[in-house]
Amino acid sequence: MTVTQDGAAAAQPSPAIAQVAYHDGEFVPLERALLPVTTQALQYGTGVFEGIRAYAQDDRGLAIFRAHDHYRRLLRSSRTLRIDLGRSVEELCELTAELLRRIGTTEDTYVRPLAYKRALLPGQKPGVSLSGVSDALSVNAFRMGSYTDPAGIRCTISSWRRPPSDALPVRAKVTGGYVNNALAVDEARAAGCDDAILLNSRGQVAEASTSNVFAVIGGRLVTPPVTADLLEGITRDTVVTLAADLLGTPTDFRDLGRDELVGADEVFLTGTGTEIVPVTEVAGRPVADGAPGPLTTALMGAYQNVVRGREPRYGHWLHPVHV
Ligand SMILES: Cc1ncc(COP(=O)(O)O)c(C=O)c1O
């Protein structure tokens, strides 16, 4: 099946849309969460965002996974674009929990906070600018369960390179930067594949369109370092932690060449939307025997246990919605 930019599944019906959003400082019916065409972020891509999942817990309602880490990253991204939300990480977590309570769901939900440049302040001349423009925050959410195919996906190596960090702040989750990701996905789909793996300007693996990349090579887990021009994924960090703690497997952070991917024993992607998905084909070649590998499969199981609250030692990663 196809992995899409926003985490929707092309082969399945669209996820049901929850009917409440946070917009303009209040909780409003979703149809009132609208923006004028003059919105600066729409014109110049000057917004930052997050993708967060809330998971149904086995016996304790809904919990937001690593909410603090997502909002810490949102505030970091916001600073890059001079967006001042005037809210703390804790306040943003609580705002999200309140949104989910108002939506009234206890099913798996995807949360999309968006902080953006809104309107020119009085007396400001039109143009591309990060100052002299008001800031805003909107948060919407929709029901979304796991959508990746546990049997694995097929990836191209994109002809679109990941921009270097001296051209675009690639470690911030900036809306405008996602034109690069969209072009890479579009190319992958046109080639009949599910997703694209992008190389950086040095020709080393950076990441996939909306996920980080891991490979298993000679029994070692390898992922590119943050200096490879990638978004430092929160799922990436979760996987590194779980591999070490639960499976006794350390991770090597080092440059990964396209030739190594093609010859790896296992390849998988990690991301909030994606979760952990095996890559069973890269650039038209099967990865090993073309079936998900044992380390990938073990990590997928461990991840589900953690996000659903079955591993008490990681309880601090779960922000309860109903207390
Ligand atoms: C470009 C990109 N890389 C990596 C990731 C994975 O990040 P995370 O695990 O924090 O969702 C995402 C998703 O947010 C992404 O959009």
PDBQT file of the ligand as one rigid body, heavy atoms in Angstrom, charges set to zero:
ROOT
HETATM    1  C1  LIG A 401      11.019  14.683   7.017  1.00  0.00    +0.000 C 
HETATM    2  C2  LIG A 401      10.732  13.843   8.208  1.00  0.00    +0.000 A 
HETATM    3  N1  LIG A 401      11.708  13.068   8.707  1.00  0.00    +0.000 NA
HETATM    4  C3  LIG A 401      11.516  12.287   9.779  1.00  0.00    +0.000 A 
HETATM    5  C4  LIG A 401      10.276  12.231  10.408  1.00  0.00    +0.000 A 
HETATM    6  C5  LIG A 401      10.089  11.358  11.612  1.00  0.00    +0.000 C 
HETATM    7  O1  LIG A 401       9.960  12.168  12.772  1.00  0.00    +0.000 OA
HETATM    8  P1  LIG A 401       9.122  11.679  14.014  1.00  0.00    +0.000 P 
HETATM    9  O2  LIG A 401       9.615  10.328  14.368  1.00  0.00    +0.000 OA
HETATM   10  O3  LIG A 401       9.433  12.689  15.072  1.00  0.00    +0.000 OA
HETATM   11  O4  LIG A 401       7.690  11.676  13.618  1.00  0.00    +0.000 OA
HETATM   12  C6  LIG A 401       9.226  13.026   9.918  1.00  0.00    +0.000 A 
HETATM   13  C7  LIG A 401       7.913  13.020  10.569  1.00  0.00    +0.000 C 
HETATM   14  O5  LIG A 401       7.648  13.893  11.353  1.00  0.00    +0.000 OA
HETATM   15  C8  LIG A 401       9.453  13.851   8.802  1.00  0.00    +0.000 A 
HETATM   16  O6  LIG A 401       8.486  14.605   8.287  1.00  0.00    +0.000 OA
ENDROOT
TORSDOF 0
